[in-house]
Amino acid sequence: MRSNVRKNLKALTAKIVGPMLEKSVTQAMIVGGMYADLLTPIDTGHLLRSRFREVKPVANGWVGQYGYTAAYAAAVHGMSGKLKGKPRGDFGKTKDGQSFGGGTGVGNYWDPNAEPEFLVKGFERDGLQAIRMILKKGMSI
């Protein structure tokens, strides 16, 4: 009897730490990323197109990572946002005034709905309730 209990407990623990947790973390990354994407600044779209999501096993379960590979992503994420909504004359233009990436040469900083610290806010503010629900549902036995 004891050996069956141990065997079943071991199988249940493996299921929880394995596929259930992997699926829950993946879903949390998708939802949190969706909220972060809504707050990500869009000029040429390069930053948003550089996003990535990774879920990988670690010693005690799974860990998820969501981010952007664009070289300037961390700098943009860390900006204060004090220029939010203010006109930007060089929007979508190179230094010599040539248009690129569909830029119109008009626009505002941090348009359309962008905010500084878009990753943190996407996961820890806007998407927090949805992520908690995903984890609670995904980890229920």
Secondary structure, 3 states (H helix, E strand, C coil): CHHHHHHHHHHHHHHHHHHHHHHHHHHHHHHHHHHHHHHCCCCCCHHHHCEEEEEEEECCEEEEEEEECCCCHHHHHCCCCCCCCCECCCCCECCCCCECCCCCCCCECCCCCCCCCHHHHHHHHHCHHHHHHHHHHHCCC
